[in-house]
Amino acid sequence: MLRQLVSGVMAAIALGGVLVIGSSVAWSNTAGPVGGAYTTRAEFDQAFADAVAASRPGNTPANRERLREMGWKRLHQNVPVASK
């Protein structure tokens, strides 16, 4: 009885795996491009510039330097006295 139960569970897992793989392959064949094609190189470059600007709006050199300095100050405050 246990052997039949294990065989049935394994068959169900295998069938599920085949269905998942098959559906992902079918989905990748039907998925098309989201937007239209870029007509000029300037439009192509602008699309990447917009994506970079939107990804990290506070990532400026001044902010990075300020955060770096704050981190160094915090690290130097937590140095044990025995290592000085």
N, CA, C and O atoms as a CHARMM CRD file, in Angstrom:
* protein
*
  336
    1    1 MET  N      0.81900  -1.18900   0.00000 PROA 1      0.00000
    2    1 MET  CA     0.00000   0.00000   0.00000 PROA 1      0.00000
    3    1 MET  C      0.86600   1.25600   0.00000 PROA 1      0.00000
    4    1 MET  O      0.60200   2.21000  -0.73200 PROA 1      0.00000
    5    2 LEU  N      1.91500   1.23800   0.84400 PROA 2      0.00000
    6    2 LEU  CA     2.79500   2.39700   0.93600 PROA 2      0.00000
    7    2 LEU  C      3.53500   2.60700  -0.38100 PROA 2      0.00000
    8    2 LEU  O      3.74700   3.74300  -0.80500 PROA 2      0.00000
    9    3 ARG  N      3.92300   1.52100  -1.01900 PROA 3      0.00000
   10    3 ARG  CA     4.63800   1.63000  -2.28200 PROA 3      0.00000
   11    3 ARG  C      3.75400   2.25600  -3.36000 PROA 3      0.00000
   12    3 ARG  O      4.23800   3.05900  -4.15900 PROA 3      0.00000
   13    4 GLN  N      2.46800   1.90300  -3.39500 PROA 4      0.00000
   14    4 GLN  CA     1.54600   2.49700  -4.36200 PROA 4      0.00000
   15    4 GLN  C      1.33200   3.97800  -4.07800 PROA 4      0.00000
   16    4 GLN  O      1.21900   4.77800  -5.00600 PROA 4      0.00000
   17    5 LEU  N      1.27700   4.34700  -2.80600 PROA 5      0.00000
   18    5 LEU  CA     1.09300   5.74100  -2.43200 PROA 5      0.00000
   19    5 LEU  C      2.30100   6.57200  -2.85500 PROA 5      0.00000
   20    5 LEU  O      2.15200   7.66800  -3.39500 PROA 5      0.00000
   21    6 VAL  N      3.49800   6.04100  -2.60500 PROA 6      0.00000
   22    6 VAL  CA     4.71600   6.75200  -2.99800 PROA 6      0.00000
   23    6 VAL  C      4.78600   6.87500  -4.51400 PROA 6      0.00000
   24    6 VAL  O      5.15500   7.93000  -5.03000 PROA 6      0.00000
   25    7 SER  N      4.44300   5.83200  -5.22200 PROA 7      0.00000
   26    7 SER  CA     4.45100   5.88100  -6.68400 PROA 7      0.00000
   27    7 SER  C      3.45600   6.90800  -7.19600 PROA 7      0.00000
   28    7 SER  O      3.74800   7.63400  -8.14700 PROA 7      0.00000
   29    8 GLY  N      2.29600   6.97900  -6.58500 PROA 8      0.00000
   30    8 GLY  CA     1.28800   7.95800  -7.00000 PROA 8      0.00000
   31    8 GLY  C      1.73500   9.38700  -6.74600 PROA 8      0.00000
   32    8 GLY  O      1.51100  10.26500  -7.58000 PROA 8      0.00000
   33    9 VAL  N      2.36300   9.62900  -5.60400 PROA 9      0.00000
   34    9 VAL  CA     2.85900  10.97300  -5.28700 PROA 9      0.00000
   35    9 VAL  C      3.97200  11.35900  -6.25400 PROA 9      0.00000
   36    9 VAL  O      3.99700  12.49000  -6.74100 PROA 9      0.00000
   37   10 MET  N      4.87700  10.45300  -6.53600 PROA 10     0.00000
   38   10 MET  CA     5.96400  10.74700  -7.46900 PROA 10     0.00000
   39   10 MET  C      5.43500  11.03000  -8.87100 PROA 10     0.00000
   40   10 MET  O      5.94100  11.91200  -9.56500 PROA 10     0.00000
   41   11 ALA  N      4.42100  10.28100  -9.28300 PROA 11     0.00000
   42   11 ALA  CA     3.82600  10.52100 -10.59600 PROA 11     0.00000
   43   11 ALA  C      3.16200  11.90000 -10.64200 PROA 11     0.00000
   44   11 ALA  O      3.25300  12.59500 -11.65400 PROA 11     0.00000
   45   12 ALA  N      2.50300  12.29700  -9.56400 PROA 12     0.00000
   46   12 ALA  CA     1.87200  13.61000  -9.50600 PROA 12     0.00000
   47   12 ALA  C      2.91400  14.72200  -9.55300 PROA 12     0.00000
   48   12 ALA  O      2.70500  15.73900 -10.21500 PROA 12     0.00000
   49   13 ILE  N      4.03000  14.53600  -8.86000 PROA 13     0.00000
   50   13 ILE  CA     5.09900  15.53500  -8.88100 PROA 13     0.00000
   51   13 ILE  C      5.69800  15.64700 -10.27700 PROA 13     0.00000
   52   13 ILE  O      5.94900  16.75000 -10.76100 PROA 13     0.00000
   53   14 ALA  N      5.92600  14.51500 -10.92100 PROA 14     0.00000
   54   14 ALA  CA     6.48600  14.52600 -12.27200 PROA 14     0.00000
   55   14 ALA  C      5.53600  15.20100 -13.25000 PROA 14     0.00000
   56   14 ALA  O      5.96900  15.98300 -14.09600 PROA 14     0.00000
   57   15 LEU  N      4.26500  14.90900 -13.14300 PROA 15     0.00000
   58   15 LEU  CA     3.27600  15.52500 -14.02900 PROA 15     0.00000
   59   15 LEU  C      3.21600  17.02700 -13.78200 PROA 15     0.00000
   60   15 LEU  O      3.12200  17.81000 -14.72700 PROA 15     0.00000
   61   16 GLY  N      3.27000  17.42900 -12.52300 PROA 16     0.00000
   62   16 GLY  CA     3.27400  18.85500 -12.20400 PROA 16     0.00000
   63   16 GLY  C      4.49000  19.55400 -12.77300 PROA 16     0.00000
   64   16 GLY  O      4.38000  20.66400 -13.29300 PROA 16     0.00000
   65   17 GLY  N      5.64900  18.92000 -12.68200 PROA 17     0.00000
   66   17 GLY  CA     6.86800  19.49500 -13.24300 PROA 17     0.00000
   67   17 GLY  C      6.78000  19.66400 -14.74400 PROA 17     0.00000
   68   17 GLY  O      7.19700  20.68800 -15.28500 PROA 17     0.00000
   69   18 VAL  N      6.23700  18.65700 -15.42000 PROA 18     0.00000
   70   18 VAL  CA     6.06700  18.74500 -16.86900 PROA 18     0.00000
   71   18 VAL  C      5.11300  19.87900 -17.22000 PROA 18     0.00000
   72   18 VAL  O      5.35300  20.60700 -18.18300 PROA 18     0.00000
   73   19 LEU  N      4.04700  20.04000 -16.46500 PROA 19     0.00000
   74   19 LEU  CA     3.09300  21.11800 -16.73300 PROA 19     0.00000
   75   19 LEU  C      3.71800  22.48600 -16.51400 PROA 19     0.00000
   76   19 LEU  O      3.49100  23.39500 -17.31300 PROA 19     0.00000
   77   20 VAL  N      4.49400  22.65400 -15.45800 PROA 20     0.00000
   78   20 VAL  CA     5.12800  23.94500 -15.18300 PROA 20     0.00000
   79   20 VAL  C      6.13700  24.29100 -16.26900 PROA 20     0.00000
   80   20 VAL  O      6.14700  25.41300 -16.77500 PROA 20     0.00000
   81   21 ILE  N      6.98000  23.33500 -16.62700 PROA 21     0.00000
   82   21 ILE  CA     7.97700  23.59100 -17.67300 PROA 21     0.00000
   83   21 ILE  C      7.29600  23.86200 -19.00600 PROA 21     0.00000
   84   21 ILE  O      7.68500  24.77800 -19.73200 PROA 21     0.00000
   85   22 GLY  N      6.29300  23.07600 -19.32400 PROA 22     0.00000
   86   22 GLY  CA     5.58100  23.28200 -20.59200 PROA 22     0.00000
   87   22 GLY  C      4.87900  24.62100 -20.66200 PROA 22     0.00000
   88   22 GLY  O      4.87900  25.27200 -21.70700 PROA 22     0.00000
   89   23 SER  N      4.27700  25.04000 -19.55300 PROA 23     0.00000
   90   23 SER  CA     3.58900  26.32500 -19.57800 PROA 23     0.00000
   91   23 SER  C      4.56900  27.48400 -19.67900 PROA 23     0.00000
   92   23 SER  O      4.26800  28.48900 -20.32200 PROA 23     0.00000
   93   24 SER  N      5.73900  27.36200 -19.05400 PROA 24     0.00000
   94   24 SER  CA     6.71600  28.45200 -19.15500 PROA 24     0.00000
   95   24 SER  C      7.29300  28.53500 -20.56100 PROA 24     0.00000
   96   24 SER  O      7.55200  29.63300 -21.05400 PROA 24     0.00000
   97   25 VAL  N      7.49700  27.40300 -21.20900 PROA 25     0.00000
   98   25 VAL  CA     7.97900  27.41600 -22.58300 PROA 25     0.00000
   99   25 VAL  C      6.91500  28.00600 -23.49300 PROA 25     0.00000
  100   25 VAL  O      7.23400  28.80200 -24.37600 PROA 25     0.00000
  101   26 ALA  N      5.66800  27.63500 -23.29700 PROA 26     0.00000
  102   26 ALA  CA     4.59100  28.17300 -24.12300 PROA 26     0.00000
  103   26 ALA  C      4.44900  29.67000 -23.90500 PROA 26     0.00000
  104   26 ALA  O      4.20500  30.40900 -24.85900 PROA 26     0.00000
  105   27 TRP  N      4.60000  30.13500 -22.66100 PROA 27     0.00000
  106   27 TRP  CA     4.47700  31.56600 -22.37700 PROA 27     0.00000
  107   27 TRP  C      5.61100  32.34000 -23.04600 PROA 27     0.00000
  108   27 TRP  O      5.38300  33.42600 -23.57900 PROA 27     0.00000
  109   28 SER  N      6.83000  31.79500 -23.02500 PROA 28     0.00000
  110   28 SER  CA     7.94500  32.52100 -23.62300 PROA 28     0.00000
  111   28 SER  C      7.79200  32.61100 -25.13600 PROA 28     0.00000
  112   28 SER  O      8.30800  33.54700 -25.74700 PROA 28     0.00000
  113   29 ASN  N      7.10100  31.66900 -25.74700 PROA 29     0.00000
  114   29 ASN  CA     6.88900  31.73400 -27.18800 PROA 29     0.00000
  115   29 ASN  C      5.81400  32.73600 -27.56700 PROA 29     0.00000
  116   29 ASN  O      5.83000  33.25900 -28.68100 PROA 29     0.00000
  117   30 THR  N      4.87300  33.01700 -26.66400 PROA 30     0.00000
  118   30 THR  CA     3.78000  33.93000 -27.00200 PROA 30     0.00000
  119   30 THR  C      4.04000  35.35100 -26.55300 PROA 30     0.00000
  120   30 THR  O      3.38600  36.27200 -27.04400 PROA 30     0.00000
  121   31 ALA  N      4.97300  35.56400 -25.63500 PROA 31     0.00000
  122   31 ALA  CA     5.22900  36.91400 -25.12800 PROA 31     0.00000
  123   31 ALA  C      5.91200  37.73500 -26.21500 PROA 31     0.00000
  124   31 ALA  O      6.88600  37.29700 -26.82600 PROA 31     0.00000
  125   32 GLY  N      5.38900  38.91500 -26.44000 PROA 32     0.00000
  126   32 GLY  CA     5.95900  39.80000 -27.44200 PROA 32     0.00000
  127   32 GLY  C      6.55000  41.03200 -26.79500 PROA 32     0.00000
  128   32 GLY  O      6.50500  41.17200 -25.57300 PROA 32     0.00000
  129   33 PRO  N      7.09800  41.92100 -27.58600 PROA 33     0.00000
  130   33 PRO  CA     7.67000  43.14300 -27.03500 PROA 33     0.00000
  131   33 PRO  C      6.59500  44.03200 -26.43300 PROA 33     0.00000
  132   33 PRO  O      5.47700  44.09700 -26.94400 PROA 33     0.00000
  133   34 VAL  N      6.92900  44.71300 -25.35300 PROA 34     0.00000
  134   34 VAL  CA     5.96700  45.55800 -24.65400 PROA 34     0.00000
  135   34 VAL  C      5.76300  46.85900 -25.40100 PROA 34     0.00000
  136   34 VAL  O      4.62600  47.27200 -25.62700 PROA 34     0.00000
  137   35 GLY  N      6.82900  47.50100 -25.78200 PROA 35     0.00000
  138   35 GLY  CA     6.74000  48.79000 -26.46300 PROA 35     0.00000
  139   35 GLY  C      7.13600  48.66600 -27.91600 PROA 35     0.00000
  140   35 GLY  O      7.52600  47.59800 -28.38600 PROA 35     0.00000
  141   36 GLY  N      7.03000  49.76800 -28.61000 PROA 36     0.00000
  142   36 GLY  CA     7.42800  49.77300 -30.00500 PROA 36     0.00000
  143   36 GLY  C      8.93800  49.86700 -30.13300 PROA 36     0.00000
  144   36 GLY  O      9.64200  50.12100 -29.15500 PROA 36     0.00000
  145   37 ALA  N      9.41600  49.66500 -31.32100 PROA 37     0.00000
  146   37 ALA  CA    10.84800  49.75300 -31.57200 PROA 37     0.00000
  147   37 ALA  C     11.28100  51.21200 -31.58800 PROA 37     0.00000
  148   37 ALA  O     10.50800  52.09500 -31.96100 PROA 37     0.00000
  149   38 TYR  N     12.51400  51.45500 -31.18200 PROA 38     0.00000
  150   38 TYR  CA    13.04500  52.81100 -31.19600 PROA 38     0.00000
  151   38 TYR  C     13.45200  53.16000 -32.62600 PROA 38     0.00000
  152   38 TYR  O     14.06000  52.35300 -33.33000 PROA 38     0.00000
  153   39 THR  N     13.10700  54.36500 -33.03500 PROA 39     0.00000
  154   39 THR  CA    13.40400  54.74900 -34.40800 PROA 39     0.00000
  155   39 THR  C     14.78000  55.37600 -34.54700 PROA 39     0.00000
  156   39 THR  O     15.39800  55.27100 -35.60600 PROA 39     0.00000
  157   40 THR  N     15.26800  56.02400 -33.50600 PROA 40     0.00000
  158   40 THR  CA    16.58500  56.65100 -33.60700 PROA 40     0.00000
  159   40 THR  C     17.45400  56.21700 -32.42900 PROA 40     0.00000
  160   40 THR  O     16.95900  55.71000 -31.42200 PROA 40     0.00000
  161   41 ARG  N     18.74100  56.42600 -32.57900 PROA 41     0.00000
  162   41 ARG  CA    19.67900  56.10600 -31.50300 PROA 41     0.00000
  163   41 ARG  C     19.45000  57.02500 -30.30200 PROA 41     0.00000
  164   41 ARG  O     19.62700  56.60800 -29.15700 PROA 41     0.00000
  165   42 ALA  N     19.05900  58.27100 -30.56100 PROA 42     0.00000
  166   42 ALA  CA    18.80600  59.21400 -29.47100 PROA 42     0.00000
  167   42 ALA  C     17.65200  58.73900 -28.59200 PROA 42     0.00000
  168   42 ALA  O     17.72500  58.85300 -27.36800 PROA 42     0.00000
  169   43 GLU  N     16.59200  58.21100 -29.19400 PROA 43     0.00000
  170   43 GLU  CA    15.47000  57.68700 -28.41600 PROA 43     0.00000
  171   43 GLU  C     15.90400  56.47700 -27.59200 PROA 43     0.00000
  172   43 GLU  O     15.49300  56.32000 -26.44200 PROA 43     0.00000
  173   44 PHE  N     16.72700  55.63500 -28.18100 PROA 44     0.00000
  174   44 PHE  CA    17.24200  54.45900 -27.48400 PROA 44     0.00000
  175   44 PHE  C     18.07200  54.87000 -26.27300 PROA 44     0.00000
  176   44 PHE  O     17.87600  54.34600 -25.17700 PROA 44     0.00000
  177   45 ASP  N     18.99800  55.80400 -26.46800 PROA 45     0.00000
  178   45 ASP  CA    19.84000  56.28000 -25.36600 PROA 45     0.00000
  179   45 ASP  C     19.01500  56.99400 -24.30400 PROA 45     0.00000
  180   45 ASP  O     19.29400  56.86200 -23.11300 PROA 45     0.00000
  181   46 GLN  N     18.00100  57.74900 -24.72400 PROA 46     0.00000
  182   46 GLN  CA    17.16500  58.46300 -23.76500 PROA 46     0.00000
  183   46 GLN  C     16.37500  57.49100 -22.89500 PROA 46     0.00000
  184   46 GLN  O     16.16700  57.75800 -21.71200 PROA 46     0.00000
  185   47 ALA  N     15.94000  56.39300 -23.44700 PROA 47     0.00000
  186   47 ALA  CA    15.19600  55.39500 -22.67200 PROA 47     0.00000
  187   47 ALA  C     16.06100  54.85800 -21.53900 PROA 47     0.00000
  188   47 ALA  O     15.56900  54.69300 -20.42200 PROA 47     0.00000
  189   48 PHE  N     17.33800  54.58200 -21.79800 PROA 48     0.00000
  190   48 PHE  CA    18.22900  54.09900 -20.75300 PROA 48     0.00000
  191   48 PHE  C     18.56500  55.19700 -19.75000 PROA 48     0.00000
  192   48 PHE  O     18.68000  54.92700 -18.55400 PROA 48     0.00000
  193   49 ALA  N     18.72000  56.41400 -20.21600 PROA 49     0.00000
  194   49 ALA  CA    19.00100  57.52400 -19.29900 PROA 49     0.00000
  195   49 ALA  C     17.82400  57.74400 -18.35300 PROA 49     0.00000
  196   49 ALA  O     18.02400  58.00100 -17.16600 PROA 49     0.00000
  197   50 ASP  N     16.60300  57.64500 -18.86700 PROA 50     0.00000
  198   50 ASP  CA    15.41500  57.79500 -18.01900 PROA 50     0.00000
  199   50 ASP  C     15.33000  56.67600 -16.99000 PROA 50     0.00000
  200   50 ASP  O     14.97600  56.92000 -15.83600 PROA 50     0.00000
  201   51 ALA  N     15.65000  55.46500 -17.39300 PROA 51     0.00000
  202   51 ALA  CA    15.58600  54.33200 -16.46900 PROA 51     0.00000
  203   51 ALA  C     16.61700  54.47800 -15.35300 PROA 51     0.00000
  204   51 ALA  O     16.32000  54.18200 -14.19600 PROA 51     0.00000
  205   52 VAL  N     17.80500  54.92200 -15.68400 PROA 52     0.00000
  206   52 VAL  CA    18.84900  55.10600 -14.67200 PROA 52     0.00000
  207   52 VAL  C     18.46900  56.22700 -13.71400 PROA 52     0.00000
  208   52 VAL  O     18.66300  56.10300 -12.50500 PROA 52     0.00000
  209   53 ALA  N     17.93100  57.31600 -14.24500 PROA 53     0.00000
  210   53 ALA  CA    17.55500  58.44900 -13.39600 PROA 53     0.00000
  211   53 ALA  C     16.41000  58.08100 -12.45900 PROA 53     0.00000
  212   53 ALA  O     16.36900  58.55200 -11.32200 PROA 53     0.00000
  213   54 ALA  N     15.49200  57.25900 -12.91400 PROA 54     0.00000
  214   54 ALA  CA    14.34100  56.89300 -12.09100 PROA 54     0.00000
  215   54 ALA  C     14.67900  55.82400 -11.06600 PROA 54     0.00000
  216   54 ALA  O     13.99200  55.70900 -10.05100 PROA 54     0.00000
  217   55 SER  N     15.71700  55.04500 -11.30600 PROA 55     0.00000
  218   55 SER  CA    16.01700  53.93100 -10.41100 PROA 55     0.00000
  219   55 SER  C     16.53300  54.40600  -9.05400 PROA 55     0.00000
  220   55 SER  O     16.19000  53.81000  -8.03300 PROA 55     0.00000
  221   56 ARG  N     17.34500  55.45700  -9.01400 PROA 56     0.00000
  222   56 ARG  CA    17.91500  55.94400  -7.75800 PROA 56     0.00000
  223   56 ARG  C     17.91700  57.47200  -7.74800 PROA 56     0.00000
  224   56 ARG  O     18.92500  58.09900  -8.07500 PROA 56     0.00000
  225   57 PRO  N     16.79300  58.06400  -7.37500 PROA 57     0.00000
  226   57 PRO  CA    16.72300  59.51800  -7.44600 PROA 57     0.00000
  227   57 PRO  C     17.64600  60.23000  -6.45200 PROA 57     0.00000
  228   57 PRO  O     18.08300  61.34500  -6.73700 PROA 57     0.00000
  229   58 GLY  N     17.95500  59.63500  -5.30700 PROA 58     0.00000
  230   58 GLY  CA    18.81400  60.28000  -4.32500 PROA 58     0.00000
  231   58 GLY  C     20.27200  59.89600  -4.44600 PROA 58     0.00000
  232   58 GLY  O     21.07300  60.23600  -3.57600 PROA 58     0.00000
  233   59 ASN  N     20.63300  59.19400  -5.50500 PROA 59     0.00000
  234   59 ASN  CA    21.99400  58.71300  -5.66600 PROA 59     0.00000
  235   59 ASN  C     22.82500  59.77100  -6.39700 PROA 59     0.00000
  236   59 ASN  O     23.11500  59.64000  -7.58700 PROA 59     0.00000
  237   60 THR  N     23.19700  60.81000  -5.66800 PROA 60     0.00000
  238   60 THR  CA    24.02800  61.86100  -6.23800 PROA 60     0.00000
  239   60 THR  C     25.39000  61.80900  -5.55700 PROA 60     0.00000
  240   60 THR  O     25.51100  61.25800  -4.46300 PROA 60     0.00000
  241   61 PRO  N     26.41200  62.37400  -6.18500 PROA 61     0.00000
  242   61 PRO  CA    27.73600  62.34700  -5.54900 PROA 61     0.00000
  243   61 PRO  C     27.74300  62.98600  -4.15500 PROA 61     0.00000
  244   61 PRO  O     28.42100  62.49700  -3.25100 PROA 61     0.00000
  245   62 ALA  N     26.99700  64.06700  -3.98400 PROA 62     0.00000
  246   62 ALA  CA    26.96500  64.72800  -2.67500 PROA 62     0.00000
  247   62 ALA  C     26.34300  63.81300  -1.61300 PROA 62     0.00000
  248   62 ALA  O     26.85800  63.72100  -0.49900 PROA 62     0.00000
  249   63 ASN  N     25.26000  63.15100  -1.94600 PROA 63     0.00000
  250   63 ASN  CA    24.62100  62.24400  -0.98600 PROA 63     0.00000
  251   63 ASN  C     25.50500  61.04200  -0.68300 PROA 63     0.00000
  252   63 ASN  O     25.58200  60.60100   0.46400 PROA 63     0.00000
  253   64 ARG  N     26.16000  60.51700  -1.68800 PROA 64     0.00000
  254   64 ARG  CA    27.04700  59.37200  -1.46300 PROA 64     0.00000
  255   64 ARG  C     28.19400  59.75200  -0.53700 PROA 64     0.00000
  256   64 ARG  O     28.54400  58.99100   0.36500 PROA 64     0.00000
  257   65 GLU  N     28.77500  60.91300  -0.75500 PROA 65     0.00000
  258   65 GLU  CA    29.88700  61.35400   0.09000 PROA 65     0.00000
  259   65 GLU  C     29.42800  61.60400   1.52800 PROA 65     0.00000
  260   65 GLU  O     30.13200  61.25800   2.47700 PROA 65     0.00000
  261   66 ARG  N     28.25800  62.19900   1.68300 PROA 66     0.00000
  262   66 ARG  CA    27.71500  62.44700   3.01700 PROA 66     0.00000
  263   66 ARG  C     27.48900  61.12900   3.75900 PROA 66     0.00000
  264   66 ARG  O     27.85200  61.00800   4.92900 PROA 66     0.00000
  265   67 LEU  N     26.89500  60.14800   3.09200 PROA 67     0.00000
  266   67 LEU  CA    26.66200  58.85000   3.71300 PROA 67     0.00000
  267   67 LEU  C     27.96800  58.13300   4.03500 PROA 67     0.00000
  268   67 LEU  O     28.07700  57.46600   5.06400 PROA 67     0.00000
  269   68 ARG  N     28.95000  58.26800   3.16200 PROA 68     0.00000
  270   68 ARG  CA    30.24600  57.64400   3.40000 PROA 68     0.00000
  271   68 ARG  C     30.90200  58.24300   4.64700 PROA 68     0.00000
  272   68 ARG  O     31.43800  57.51200   5.47900 PROA 68     0.00000
  273   69 GLU  N     30.85800  59.55900   4.77200 PROA 69     0.00000
  274   69 GLU  CA    31.43500  60.22000   5.94400 PROA 69     0.00000
  275   69 GLU  C     30.71100  59.80800   7.22800 PROA 69     0.00000
  276   69 GLU  O     31.35000  59.57100   8.25200 PROA 69     0.00000
  277   70 MET  N     29.38600  59.72500   7.17300 PROA 70     0.00000
  278   70 MET  CA    28.63100  59.29700   8.34700 PROA 70     0.00000
  279   70 MET  C     29.00900  57.87600   8.74400 PROA 70     0.00000
  280   70 MET  O     29.11400  57.57100   9.93200 PROA 70     0.00000
  281   71 GLY  N     29.21400  57.01400   7.76700 PROA 71     0.00000
  282   71 GLY  CA    29.61500  55.64100   8.04800 PROA 71     0.00000
  283   71 GLY  C     30.98200  55.56100   8.69300 PROA 71     0.00000
  284   71 GLY  O     31.17700  54.80800   9.64600 PROA 71     0.00000
  285   72 TRP  N     31.94300  56.34200   8.17500 PROA 72     0.00000
  286   72 TRP  CA    33.27600  56.33900   8.77700 PROA 72     0.00000
  287   72 TRP  C     33.22600  56.84100  10.20800 PROA 72     0.00000
  288   72 TRP  O     33.88900  56.27500  11.07700 PROA 72     0.00000
  289   73 LYS  N     32.44900  57.89900  10.48100 PROA 73     0.00000
  290   73 LYS  CA    32.32800  58.41900  11.84700 PROA 73     0.00000
  291   73 LYS  C     31.75700  57.35100  12.77500 PROA 73     0.00000
  292   73 LYS  O     32.22300  57.17400  13.90000 PROA 73     0.00000
  293   74 ARG  N     30.74700  56.64900  12.28700 PROA 74     0.00000
  294   74 ARG  CA    30.13200  55.60200  13.11300 PROA 74     0.00000
  295   74 ARG  C     31.10300  54.46400  13.39000 PROA 74     0.00000
  296   74 ARG  O     31.15200  53.93500  14.50000 PROA 74     0.00000
  297   75 LEU  N     31.87200  54.09200  12.37800 PROA 75     0.00000
  298   75 LEU  CA    32.85700  53.03700  12.57800 PROA 75     0.00000
  299   75 LEU  C     33.92600  53.45000  13.58100 PROA 75     0.00000
  300   75 LEU  O     34.32400  52.64000  14.41800 PROA 75     0.00000
  301   76 HSD  N     34.39400  54.68500  13.51700 PROA 76     0.00000
  302   76 HSD  CA    35.43700  55.14400  14.41700 PROA 76     0.00000
  303   76 HSD  C     34.94100  55.30200  15.84200 PROA 76     0.00000
  304   76 HSD  O     35.73600  55.22500  16.77900 PROA 76     0.00000
  305   77 GLN  N     33.64300  55.52100  16.03100 PROA 77     0.00000
  306   77 GLN  CA    33.08000  55.62000  17.38000 PROA 77     0.00000
  307   77 GLN  C     33.04100  54.25800  18.06100 PROA 77     0.00000
  308   77 GLN  O     33.16000  54.17900  19.28300 PROA 77     0.00000
  309   78 ASN  N     32.87600  53.18800  17.29200 PROA 78     0.00000
  310   78 ASN  CA    32.70100  51.85500  17.86000 PROA 78     0.00000
  311   78 ASN  C     34.00100  51.06700  17.96800 PROA 78     0.00000
  312   78 ASN  O     33.96800  49.86700  18.23900 PROA 78     0.00000
  313   79 VAL  N     35.12600  51.70600  17.76600 PROA 79     0.00000
  314   79 VAL  CA    36.40800  51.00400  17.87000 PROA 79     0.00000
  315   79 VAL  C     36.69900  50.74700  19.33400 PROA 79     0.00000
  316   79 VAL  O     36.63500  51.67700  20.13800 PROA 79     0.00000
  317   80 PRO  N     37.02000  49.50600  19.71400 PROA 80     0.00000
  318   80 PRO  CA    37.34500  49.21700  21.12500 PROA 80     0.00000
  319   80 PRO  C     38.61700  49.94700  21.57000 PROA 80     0.00000
  320   80 PRO  O     39.52400  50.16900  20.76900 PROA 80     0.00000
  321   81 VAL  N     38.67300  50.31200  22.83100 PROA 81     0.00000
  322   81 VAL  CA    39.78900  51.07500  23.37600 PROA 81     0.00000
  323   81 VAL  C     41.08000  50.24700  23.34000 PROA 81     0.00000
  324   81 VAL  O     42.15700  50.81800  23.17300 PROA 81     0.00000
  325   82 ALA  N     41.00300  48.93600  23.49100 PROA 82     0.00000
  326   82 ALA  CA    42.17300  48.07700  23.54200 PROA 82     0.00000
  327   82 ALA  C     42.94300  48.07700  22.21400 PROA 82     0.00000
  328   82 ALA  O     44.14200  47.80000  22.20100 PROA 82     0.00000
  329   83 SER  N     42.27200  48.38200  21.10600 PROA 83     0.00000
  330   83 SER  CA    42.96500  48.33200  19.81600 PROA 83     0.00000
  331   83 SER  C     43.66200  49.64000  19.49500 PROA 83     0.00000
  332   83 SER  O     44.37100  49.70800  18.49000 PROA 83     0.00000
  333   84 LYS  N     43.49700  50.67800  20.29500 PROA 84     0.00000
  334   84 LYS  CA    44.13200  51.97100  20.01600 PROA 84     0.00000
  335   84 LYS  C     45.54700  52.01200  20.50800 PROA 84     0.00000
  336   84 LYS  O     46.22500  53.02800  20.35400 PROA 84     0.00000
